[in-house]
Amino acid sequence: MDRVLFGDNQFFGVNHASEEKARAQAMRFRDAESMIQVLDYAVDAKVNTFMCTTHAKVAEIAEHVRKNARRYEHFEFYPCMPYAHKYANAMAEHGPLEALRQILPQEGTISALLKGGVSLASMNIEGLAELLIDAEMKMFHGLRTPVVFLQNVVTDLLLGIGYDQAFHIFANHIRRKYKAEPGFITMNLPPLLDALERAGIENPIVCTTINKAGFRMSGGISAYENVLRTRQFRLVAMSVLASGAIPAREAIEYVCSLPNVESIVFGASSRQNIVETKRLIDELSAPDISRSEVSSCDEAQREHVTRLQRVVS
Amino acid sequence: MGIRTGLIGLGKMGISHLAIANSHPGIDVTAVCDSNPALLGILRKNTAFRCYQSPIEMIDAAGLDAVIISTPSRSHAELVRLSLKKNLHIFCEKPFCLDPSEGKALAAEAASRGRVGQVGYHFRFVGTFQKTREIVQSGCLGEIHHIRTEAHGPVVLRTRGATWRAQRSEGGGCLYDYASHAVDIVNFIYEAPYAVSGTAAQSIFSRDVDDEVYSTLHFRSGATGQLSANWSDDSHRKMSTRVTIWGSNGKAVADRQELQIYVRRPIRSYSEGWHVENITQLTKPVDYYLRGEEYTAQLDHFVRCINAHEECRSSFSTAADTDRVIQMLASDASDRSARIEAHQGEASSNTRSNFFRTLKSRVTSRG
């Protein structure tokens, strides 16, 4: 993964600090064109990964990228699914099973089975989950999606009810069908790492809130710092600025000082903010050692430890 | 061992409560109950919860200390009554009871049995609204003379809708679902209004229920308020609640994210002019997060009330006050629409008789 990833909260009226700012952003980004303009600022600043929800507007952005392949030669999407409000609203309006029926693709065998009277209840969860994932991934057809994330509301719900196997189902399907790495967005990092381990997912990609203010770091900042030191996983840090609660340099300095933070995702709406944030992350990210050098050192160290363990045993 | 808890109703709120309760170290979710066999099948296969289709059976057989009720509103009173008979602590979704007198009686019953009865008005656990309550109650804003409370969001955007939320008899509609929050925030921050007037509760898309509710609130202090709730407003990404309070020494505007305070004369730590505090400063961290700190905070509070007998911040009693205001709004709205219909009837018969009078006079004048 690249060190710097571009997020999409600003495009969809998500602002954790102010409803007025969120509304102003929703007004500014009411069409895909205005989003593409900002994405282009990011591409010009050599930020080539767009970590985005599977919102209908993102489908338009994906179409634009497909049509302009040369301009977006190095561009990659990290889809984050599902776009939760679509499901939540459908569930409030129709109830859980009918919501699922509404969201599943209308054409194809499932729809035919349902029309034929087969109930959703009699189908297996794995098959259903794969169909839902495929429905969400459709918009990225023909584009590079090397990492596919499960959104935090779903990750954390599954974590809460203790349905660990669901993580395995997601990871398997993403690996097999899309030849991509599964990722998990969470607001509950320490317990999620345990659940992923129980589900047999090794060295998982996890995206979570990390900031100096300890904002939205469930269980406390020290629990997060502790797992960063002791557990093996690939971390994407989000909300590093804590919605503006911490000055940018101080915020990024903190995140860059933590071990095992592989990437940082941030969202911004102006060219100046994008350029400045990218510059700060580059400047504060161990300038003399490249990421690949760090990971090859890690690899060598792991091999060394394994050899020692063999000798000892 | 934690509080042995059963959960009834696995809809949108129920499933979220299940995840939060199951993650809480002080709670052992031992049983779940839902009328939908398909959902139970999925849970039976993939989780360790004991699953029931009948709440009576679960309350009788599961050996519980507490129950979380997140079923359609109409069933709350009956399920609470059954649970109290078994001496259980109860967390019930909002609104509490469709009949406020039933709510008051159940609050008294819970108190006499020494059981905790809490209702899921989660905005009482949002940092900005808690701070607003402190500011108002401590007199920073002086004498309060007006409060505006609003709840807007995108729930019903077309005529279809198959769930209980679209049925008045089940406790569906914007008044029960959205306006109840706006009312409860006022009750929490200031006090419950003793009367309402000029209430309009009308449909935009729904066939059987109201989609928007507006009203004037009257408080014993002489202050007035305006209520505005609309669940068919998709200019908001999700439910947005906001309260604006005017007092003799300034004003406060609070939503889930931000609290803006304007102070006329310096008081306590507030200098003259504007102050802004937002959720990043005002939110207490939680151990498990799903959809918002407040959902975990309210269940954590429930546990602390059971264990430490803390005073409940969103009790059956305060929820019954909110039920009473909801009932006043409903009856004021129907009285008002009956009056308007009567006026319209009178106006149209007046128009008819005027028409004939004019016609007659024209004919007469021609002759």
Interface residues (C-beta under 8 A of the other chain):
Chain A: F12 G13 V14 N15 H16 A17 S18 E19 E20 A22 A26 H85 A88 N89 M91 A92 E93 H94 G95 P96 L97 E98 S119 L120 A121 I125 V153 D156 L157 L159 G160 I161 G162 Y163 Q165 A166 M187 N188 P191 A213 G214 F215 R216 M217 S218 G219 G220 A242 S243 A245
Chain B: L10 G11 K12 I15 S16 L18 A19 I20 N22 S23 N36 P37 A38 L39 G41 I42 L43 K45 N46 T47 A48 P154 V155 V156 R160 G161 A162 T163 R165 R237 K238 S240 R242 D255 R256 Q257 E258 N278 I279 T280 Q281 T283 P285 V286 D287 Y288 Y289 L290 R291 E293
